[in-house]
Amino acid sequence: MTTTDIPAPTARPYQPAGTPKRRPKREREGAAWVFLSPWVLGAIVLTLLPMAVSLYLSFTDYDLFNPPRWVGLRNYVQMFTEDPRYWRSVITTLTYVVIAVPLQLALALLVALALKSMKRGRAFYRSAFYAPSLLGASMSIALVWRALFNDGGTVDNLLGTGGWVNKPGWALLAVALLTVWQFGAPMVIFLAGLQQIPAELYEAAAVDGAGRWRQFRSVTVPMLSPVLFFNLVLQTIQAFQVFTPAFAVSAGKGGPADSTLVYTMYLYDRGFVASHMGYASAMAWVLLLVIGAVTAVLFRTSRSWVFYASDADGGVR
């Protein structure tokens, strides 16, 4: 045997004395799955499995007391062609979204701009304005809101407009104002975005003779557009799922004249009051598809108005 037939020793990376040995890849992956297993188990048991059951029930006639009976597309056909209250709930929900989301975002941005320019007390006022959002969509707050806008309530005594909750043209506005009042979460996000805008941009705009309104349109809005887009998507999804404020203001009836009958309240009525769980499941899946479609449209249209810092350098969105 010649020296050329002897295999060369395999080169190994140098490791200082005392360096722990790197565990095999399979062992590392096993440890990762151990830590991920609670989340995976929760996602399967609490999300994916109920969704699969709900999808099956949407094609059945199920009243919670008897076994589900397969009816195919009958629930969907009845929903779209034979149920006028369903379409009233759709129109009411769309009206609510159009009113509540823009007003809430506009108020949140206005307050965030005011807090950004404050020199003293910013932390106190930020906490004060955020406090209503901590209460969430609780039934107690919604009942207090109903008392404020009822006959003889505070709003009636101040404005003399009568009880809003008893007027078909005003009841939904009272529900929307409760959502607008809880603008703390988008306000905090707006404030964080405003603080990331470089001051040099405002100084350059001022040198060019731009006033406050022009600086807002040409500097603040473009630089804040990713944050605005994030808040818009988040609040739109939440608005489509509104339930507690409308339920409390209307005493669970969607009145007066179905003016506060939002989609989720009618879904609750069909599923848990009338015991038509198959029909309610079909409504839930339609709502899921509509929210997904609206979100996709927002993402699609964002390409024309959302500005990212990487765009100025030729980056990719």
HELIX and SHEET records of a PDB file:
HELIX    1   1 THR A    3  ASP A    5  5                                   3    
HELIX    2   2 LYS A   25  ALA A   43  1                                  19    
HELIX    3   3 ILE A   44  LEU A   48  3                                   5    
HELIX    4   4 LEU A   49  LEU A   57  1                                   9    
HELIX    5   5 ARG A   74  THR A   81  1                                   8    
HELIX    6   6 PRO A   84  LYS A  116  1                                  33    
HELIX    7   7 ARG A  122  LEU A  135  1                                  14    
HELIX    8   8 MET A  139  LEU A  148  1                                  10    
HELIX    9   9 THR A  154  LEU A  159  1                                   6    
HELIX   10  10 TRP A  164  ASN A  166  5                                   3    
HELIX   11  11 ALA A  171  TRP A  181  1                                  11    
HELIX   12  12 GLY A  184  GLN A  195  1                                  12    
HELIX   13  13 ALA A  199  VAL A  207  1                                   9    
HELIX   14  14 ARG A  212  GLN A  215  1                                   4    
HELIX   15  15 PHE A  216  THR A  220  3                                   5    
HELIX   16  16 VAL A  221  PHE A  240  1                                  20    
HELIX   17  17 THR A  244  VAL A  249  1                                   6    
HELIX   18  18 TYR A  263  TYR A  268  1                                   6    
HELIX   19  19 ASP A  269  VAL A  273  3                                   5    
HELIX   20  20 MET A  277  THR A  301  1                                  25    
HELIX   21  21 SER A  302  SER A  304  5                                   3    
HELIX   22  22 ALA A  309  ASP A  313  5                                   5    
SHEET    1   A 2 THR A  60  ASP A  61  0                                        
SHEET    2   A 2 ARG A  69  TRP A  70 -1                                        
END                                                                             
